[in-house]
């Protein structure tokens, strides 16, 4: 019984708080000048339930809740900044060169936490290329702030399985949720700031209060 309690406690302690990993293109990255025109891509969220067998089943309702809550909290947080923010729906920008750029951004930002290119010598140096200028021209913007979120939540059966396996000393993951944000200079295509936030148990993006905690953690070091 003590082993089970310890295993469960360990799972909760590991996810006790929201943790972030901020990266800048260069030290002391300058903030966009006051009045800079920044477009905020409506957050793209994909959430799923993690079943007892470990399969992921997409939940469109959870994903929509996450998108709505993150978008609302991002808008509220950025209103206090000295810039011109405009939120756009990515679905309306998925055609042509702007669509290619959005897909490229997702691939690049998902690679940042794991990617290491020897020629960069460990430096944070990522870019979307000159194609970013097309997005800037299309929306008359200087910068773009991209936000994506992914995650899984354990089903009741998964939790029962975790407790059962804990008695055997086997750890069973209960899922996790994370969000990524990147600020791109649309004149150069360079990613000047990036942050990823691993959500703690109180930062459930399906709930407004949880989304607020997640957005606060994600934007805490943003040069905005």
C-alpha positions, 0 to 999 in steps of 0.5 A, a space after each residue: 500500500 505504501 508503494 502505491 501511495 508513493 507512486 501516486 504522490 510521485 506522479 502528482 509532484 512531477 506535475 505540481 506546477 507549470 514549467 517553462 523553457 524560454 529561448 531568445 535569438 540573442 541575449 537581451 533581445 530588444 522588444 518590438 518598438 512601441 506601436 509595432 503591429 503584431 498579429 496573433 494567430 488564433 491558438 491551435 489546440 489539439 487535445 485527446 483522452 489517453 485511454 487505459 490501453 494507452 491510445 489517444 482519442 481526439 476530443 474536438 470539444 476539449 480542443 475547442 474549449 482550449 482554443 477559446 480559453 487561450 485566445 481570450 486570455 492571450 487577448 486580455 494579457 496583450 491588451 496592456 502592452 504598448 503594441 497594436 495587436 490583431 488576432 486572425 483566424 489561421 484557417 483564413 490564411 491557409 492558402 498560398 504562401 501564407 499557408 505554407 508559412 503557417 505549416 512551416 512555423 508549426 514544424 519549426 517550433 515543434 523541432 526547437 525543443 529537440 533540435 540541435 544543428 552542429 553548425 549553429 554551435 548550440 546557438 538559438 538561431 531559427 528562421 522561417 525565411 524570407 517567406 515571412 514577408 508575405 504574411 507581413 504584407 498580407 496583414 500589414 504587420 511587423 511581427 507575428 505571435 504564434 501559439 499552439 497547444 497539444 495534450 492528453 488527459 487520462 481517462 478514468 480507466 487509465 487512472 485505475 490502471 496506473 494505481 494497479 500497476 503502481 502495486 507492481 512498481 510500474 509507472 504508468 503516465 497519465 498524460 500531459 499538456 503543453 503550449 508553445 509560443 513564438 514571436 517572429 520578425 516578419 521582415 526577416 523571418 527570424 524567430 526572436 523569442 520562443 517559449 514552451 510551457 508544460 502545464 501543471 494540474 492547475 493549468 487546465 486549458 479547458 477551464 478559463 482559470 487554468 488557461 489564464 495560468 498557462 498563458 501567464 507562464 507562457 508569456 512571462 518572459 516575452 519581449 513584448 
